[in-house]
């Protein structure tokens, strides 16, 4: 991580940490980062977490809640006025009233939920304020994948981009950009129209990789996919150039202009994001759509593993002493959660966790990552299906029952978004090694086939009060991420 920051950066991080710690002396708080790549369900996770805490959801494995030590949980104004508020109420209405999935994360947002609790020990009750503010920071995982760029020159970034584009999973998508890039000589005079054209076709290639049928994960720079108010700015108008040599970077050349804009992107976009947000986190959950990757085959799973390696290498893991903790923040716990476990029968949940654990173990080895507690989990923040069995001849098949989204297809049947149906989702491989070992090919035909479902109908009490959102293992996630702070 040292190569991603300068001494000046570390001084600014220490100043921010000291300011946060000073505020926490009066009001104890914990900053939880929530990230994941597109379609992983970050917005749904945060909305369900808050709704279940506030409205008395079923959380049997969240010890402080199950034992009755939590008296109430409630929303409060967030501490950072410059960060947009996570629109919890709007997302909840979409899930419960409209039964549609809320819009995905497009930018950073924040929300504070405060938990009033009683410590489990008499000593803790004497010393603890009995209150913890959980500051949830929601940000796109695509932005996180930009952080390794801080340690790369423009020349290295270009070489890595062309190497990635030659892989089988990327090659056809990158064809238009590669053709355009190979027609341009880096030493030619800088030209704005050329820069805009290259940036546009490069961005089109990145976006094509995010389509459902590809589900690729490693596609930096992230802001090219989610530009926000930077859309059209020079900081986002650059692209990799081929076969760069040192003599190409003469004053006024195209390579020189692209390099300057790349460095500006790092300075004004990537570095502030790391310092102001990532470096201030205490806990982190990384959500991944492993089943979408599995559905697309082993090559896409390998791409997800590479992205997970890059993500883990960007965090600042480990503990700190009472003194160093005033100036140095470290992420003490990281949870990697495979979402949409409700698309599988529970008999396959252990297999999904085994696959994710294998992904995480390999990513940790490659990222040289240590110092934090890491766990993996198969979960569904909002459970959209229920389980049942159907009989086919002498066979009894475990199925899931739910309402497929309008337009989803199975064997030529197109669903209308209103009709409930039972689906046999298939089985994940018993041995996760078949996905990762080249000598045991994992073919697309062997992959899990699933469709997307609408959010469930939420039952109401006799008084007309909606029940909490159903989930799978949200309580386990809460226990791992914040349970120790409520002990």
TAWOMO-V313725 format. One record per run of one state. SS is the DSSP state (helix for helix, strand for strand, loop for the rest). FROM is the first residue (numbers start at 1). TO is the last residue. Records with the same first field share a line. If there is no record, write none. Layout:
BEGIN
SS->FROM-TO ; FROM-TO
END
This chain:
BEGIN
loop->1-1 ; 5-6 ; 27-28 ; 37-41 ; 55-62 ; 67-69 ; 77-84 ; 86-87 ; 97-108 ; 118-121 ; 128-130 ; 139-140 ; 145-146 ; 152-153 ; 166-170 ; 183-188 ; 190-191 ; 210-221 ; 225-227 ; 231-233 ; 237-245 ; 249-252 ; 277-277 ; 281-282 ; 289-289 ; 297-297 ; 315-316 ; 318-323 ; 327-330 ; 332-332 ; 339-340 ; 344-345 ; 368-372 ; 379-379 ; 381-385 ; 393-394 ; 405-408 ; 411-412 ; 415-419 ; 424-432 ; 437-443 ; 447-452 ; 454-459 ; 461-465 ; 467-471 ; 473-473 ; 487-487
helix->2-4 ; 7-26 ; 42-54 ; 63-66 ; 88-96 ; 122-127 ; 141-144 ; 147-151 ; 154-165 ; 171-182 ; 192-209 ; 222-224 ; 228-230 ; 234-236 ; 246-248 ; 254-276 ; 278-280 ; 290-296 ; 298-314 ; 324-326 ; 341-343 ; 346-367 ; 433-436 ; 444-446 ; 474-486
strand->29-36 ; 70-76 ; 85-85 ; 109-117 ; 131-138 ; 189-189 ; 253-253 ; 283-288 ; 317-317 ; 331-331 ; 333-338 ; 373-378 ; 380-380 ; 386-392 ; 395-404 ; 409-410 ; 413-414 ; 420-423 ; 453-453 ; 460-460 ; 466-466 ; 472-472
END
